Amino acid sequence: MKGTLYVVGVGPGDPELMTLKAVRILERCTVWLAPAAKKDGESTALGIAEGVVNRGDKEIVTHHFPMKKIRMGKRPDPEVKKAWDAAAAQIVGHLQAGRDVAFPTLGDPAIYSTGFYVCETLFALAPDLPVVIIPGVSAIGASAAAAGQPLCLGDDRLVVIPATFENGRLREILEQFDSVVLMKVHRVMDRLVPLLKEMDLLDKAVLVERSSQSGQRIRRDLTTALHEQPHYFSTIIVRKS
């Protein structure tokens, strides 16, 4: 009997935001393959999971996934593809041996998650192996909650985008939508803040760093972040209403 791969959303940081189903699946799986952003580094997703679930005698594998840009429709960086292939190969071995594997991932697996790239690679190797996606609380929702404001109400139009787009495209999106969630903002604050100021949206924006994690920080004056790079886990919400 073959095992099942479970891609488990563990939420944005606070272990108490993990769903009951996520906890149950992690408790049941004998193998966890946890993503890490740095070689020989710790896995943030694993740390969250361990805040609720006792790892006991489970086999824990921490796998490094390089943090490099991925553009849809284009070939990924060779180093990134190599990491996906290696992770998928490990998972296939466990599943074919009848062991269930949990892949804990930050936030919700459906939003900018390494988990889905691994799934696609796995399907190319063994399309008949079962995969189940367990949704989780997203950093987007947690950031809005931390800021004490909605993402959208009524007929508001909401868009979620990487802040790494060029300014011309960002301007167009900011003009068209009522609520804009900007992800991956930590390296482009020097471009974002002047653009928001020019568009008279600076007072409509809030920056949430490390949402629901230790060290969470909320800034409504984004100019204070101009001369210091925010944490990697940072999100800006711009809501015009």
N, C-alpha and C positions, 0 to 999 in steps of 0.2 A: 504493500500500500504506500502510495506516494504522500509526502508531506505537503503542506500548504505554506506559501509565503504570505505573511501579513505585513502590509505597510501601515504602520500605526502612527497616527498623529498624536503627539504627546503634549500639544499646546505650546504656548509661547515662553513658558519659563516656570511659572508657579505649578508645582506638582498637583496642587488641589484642583487645577483646571483640567486635569486629565479626565476623560470620560470613563464611566463605569466599564464600558465595553473595552476600551483601551487597556485598562487595568486587568480585566479578565483574560484578554488575549495574551498579554505579556506574562501573566502568571502561568498560563498554560503552555506557552512555547518553550521548548527545551534549548533553543539556540537563539541568541540575539546577535544580529549584525548591525553595529551602530556606526553611523557616519562621523568622521572627525575632519575638521577643516585644516588641521596641520599634521604633518608627519610626527608620529609618536606623541601626538597631542590628545587631550581629553575630548570626549564626545559630549557636547551640551545636551543632546537628546537623551543620551544614556544617563547623564546626571539627573535629568528630570524624572526619567522612569524609575531610577533607583530611589527617588524620594518617596515613592509609594509602594513599589513592588520589591520584595526581597529577592535578590538575584540567586540566593541559595546555591544549588549545584548546577545552575545553568551554564552552558558554554557561551561565553561572551567574546565576540570578535569585534575589535575596533578597526574600521577600515578608513583609510585616508582618501578623501575626494578633493582634488585641487579646486580652489575657489577661482575659477576663470570664467570669463564671459561665454555664454552659450547663445548663439543666434539661430533662431528657428530657420530651417531651410538651408543651413550651411553646416559643413562638417565640423564637429567639435575639435578642440585642441587634442592632439594625439595623447597627451598626458591624461587628459580628462577621459577620453575613450578607453584608455588602458585601465583606468581605475574602475570604470563601469564594467568592463569585461572581466576583470579580476573578481569583483564583487559578485557578479552574476554566476561565474564559474563556481565560486564557493557555495553559493546558495543552491545551485543545481545539485551539487554533490550531497548536500544535506537532505534536500527534498527527495531525491531518488533513493536515499537510504531510509526514507520514511519519517524523517524528523521535520517538525514544523519550525519555521524560521520567522522571527519577528524583526522587522526593520523599523526601529523607532526614528521618527523624523520630527523636526520642530514644527510647531503650528499645525496647519492642515496640509496633508499630502498633496492636495489639488492645487496649491498655490506655491509656485517656484520651489518645488521639492525635488531633491535628488532621487527620491524614491521612485518617481515615475520614469526617470531615465534608466534606472536599474531594471525596472519592470520591462521596458521596451527591449533592453539588451537580453534579459532573461527569455523573453518570448522568441527572440531570434535563435537562441540556443535550443530551447525546448518549449515549443508553443503549447504543448499539452499540459504543462504543469499549472496547478491552480494558484491563483493570486487573489487575495481579498484586501480591499482598501478600507481602513478604519479612519473616518474623518476625525478631526480634532479642532479645538478652539484656535482660530487664526490670530496671528499677531495684529492683523488689521482690526479685528473686532476688539481684541484686548486693548489696543492703543486707544481706540475711541472710548472704551469704557474708562480707561485710566484718565483720559482728558475730560470725562464727564459730558460727552456730547454724542449725538447720533452721527452715523455715517450718511444716512439719507432718510428723508421723510416725504410723504405725499408723492408728488410727481418729480422729485429730485432725480437727476441723472448722475449715476456714480460710475467712476472709472478707476481702475487700479493699474498703475504703470511703473516701470523702473525709471528712476530719476536720471538715469544715464543717457536718456534721449538728448539729442541736440536741442538747443534753446528754441529754435524755430518750431519744432514739433511740440515741445512742451507748452509754448505760448498758445499754439492752436488748441491743444487739449484743454488748457486752463480756461480758454475763452468759451469753449463749447459745453463744458460740463459744470454741473452745480456743485458736485463734491468730487475732489480728486485726492486719491491716496498715492503718495509718492514713496516707493520702496527704494532701498539701496541708496540712501541719500548721503551716507557718511563721507564720501569722497568728492561730492560735487556741491557742497554748501556755498562755495565761493561763486558759483554760477546761479544757484537757485535763489539765494537771498536777494541779490540785485534784481533778478527777473521778477520775483514776487513784489518787490518794492515798486518797480517800474509799472507793474500792472495794478497797483493799489490793492494788493491782496495780502500784504504782510500781516495786517491785523486780523486776517481771516484764517491764518495758518497756525498750527500747533505742532511742535516737534516732541515726539515721545521716544525716549531712549530706553532700551532694555525693558520693554513692556512686561510687567508682572514678575520680573526677575529682581534679585537683590541689586540695589543701585538704580532702580527705576528713576528716571528724571523726566519731568515735563517742562517744556519751555514754550512760553507764548511770545517771547521776544526773541525771534530767530537771529537777530543781529548779534546776540551774545555767543552764538555758535560759529561765527565767521572766522574767528582766529583760533579755533580749537576743533579738531576733528571729532565729531560725535562717535559714539560707539557703533560698531558694525550693525548691531541690532537696533536700528533707528528708522522711524517712520514719520513722515510729515502728512498731516491731514489738512487739506484746504477745503473749507466749506463756506460758500458764499452767503448762504441764507443766515 
